[in-house]
């Protein structure tokens, strides 16, 4: 982050840490889903239990657009900083509380109900996290830094994945076998409070967006930003939503479903799954930073289109190769190819969405559009479980087709949207 002032670095760090915690919580859920499905949804049919707990995961994601709209509305009306403090506290507490839940054996039907309620809460607060953090950062830094900072911010999500995968390995080593089902998974969720407290501390030191403050002084604050989006900016909003739908569907078909695919369909042991998840998340992290950086030179739109086209080409070969690989080294190679193609187009998104909308509705429109992609994209794991349980050895081909569908939607969305990298965010 060379060339940034101290306050710009604080703003970027505060936003990045919050997005890291969001990734941390979500991948914790992904990592433990195959293990704890029977604890909350006991059934003689393992696939049915898996689908039920994936449904609670989907609930988290579906709530995010509502959180994005609600807290984005607050961010446009009262400043970007205030919602960021509320959201980080809300979803870090929800993550911690998940570790306190009783299981079906302890509380019967109350156990899955409490789990669902907590995922509702977590999804709502997490939905407000991305919009305010990315908008305040993009409004604070200079135009030449937007691309790199865009990739850096988005990579925070993957840092959360990396840390969660490492924690997963550590916890597994101390709580192997049945002890993981008794206590290990709880400890994983308890750790979620730590990065939340660190991020909250950093955010109290952040300054408000100068761009927003200027609009406030000029009395140009939009008092009904959501209404304005659908009254005058709906075309921009829906075109951005196409991009986010494709990205989210691709993301949750690939890295979002990867732990379950590796455990339940490739039949790997948990430690090897954790290793491959670390490889996947580091790949995604570095790829998103690179994609954001490149987008500053060739444009946000072209960067997304190139990556989407590559993903369509490599989707089936990489997943098929991963499914049939016989060594850890082969699996690592296929994971790198798959994740690089499927997830790195997220890199330019923070800059793209901030540049796409004017200051008065930027927080609401960016947060709502980003999370709105989950209304379709979040169903990818459930679609995958449903299809893969029926197709047997054709599983990698059908999963690859799923990824191709998401990538095609992204490609179409990027084609329909204009280039934004020269936008003036003060307007």
Order of alpha helices (4+ residues) and beta strands (2+ residues): alpha-alpha-alpha-alpha-alpha-alpha-alpha-alpha-alpha-alpha-alpha-alpha-alpha-alpha-alpha-alpha-alpha-alpha-alpha-alpha
